[in-house]
Amino acid sequence: MQQPEQELSLRQSAIETREQQLEMVQLDGARGREAIMRERHSIEAVRRTVREERCRQRRQWIHQIKEMNARVLEPVRLLAEERKKKCEQATAKEDVAERALAADIKMIEEYLPKLISLEDIPVNPEETDTIRRQFDEVFTQGEQSHLASAEEEQARKERLGRGLEVYRQRMLDEYVAKKNGKLHDAEATERHLSSVVDQVLN
């Protein structure tokens, strides 16, 4: 009789222990969820602050670039006003340069909001990538053109160097030939004089 009571007591104790463990797990889970929510809110607040700061910086970049563009265009505008006062016309070269400058600045200002997105995730990432690739292609073409010009200039210098070497060799050959010719003439003159002297003595 005593043994069944002991077994029952042990089982009840084990059940109570498991219930306590379950309550602790549930309590820990609730505390963990609360901690996770607090951390999530904290992280979201930090992210929001970072996004706002990035947005502010990007607006500042766009504003600074537009200010620089305005400073670049200011001398052109003043020059146009000066020509207008003097009733002068821009030369063809000046007109082309001014139009090209205005077109470049217009393109930059049109693409700025797409290149420098105010949001962390662009509205249309594919369009942004396309624009960046276009700019990369332009810069690559410019770099290739510069390299080609540098290679062409190097080739021209090498051709000039070879031409100069050929010219120097030709001048040297002519100098040696003239020197040999003078020596030959001097020897002929000496032989002639010796012959005349021999004739006189004989």
Sequence and secondary structure as in RCSB ss.txt:
>XXXX:A:sequence
MQQPEQELSLRQSAIETREQQLEMVQLDGARGREAIMRERHSIEAVRRTVREERCRQRRQWIHQIKEMNARVLEP
VRLLAEERKKKCEQATAKEDVAERALAADIKMIEEYLPKLISLEDIPVNPEETDTIRRQFDEVFTQGEQSHLASA
EEEQARKERLGRGLEVYRQRMLDEYVAKKNGKLHDAEATERHLSSVVDQVLN
>XXXX:A:secstr
 HHHHHHHHHHHHHHHHHHHHHHHHHHHHHHHHHHHHHHHHHHHHHHHHHHHHHHHHHHHHHHHHHHHHHHHHHH
HHHHHHHHHHTT    HHHHHHHHHHHHHHHHHHHHHHHHS SSSS S HHHHHHHHHHHHHHHHHHHHHHHHHH
HHHHHHHHHHHHHHHHHHHHHHHHHHHHHHHHHHHHHHHHHHHHHHHHHHH 
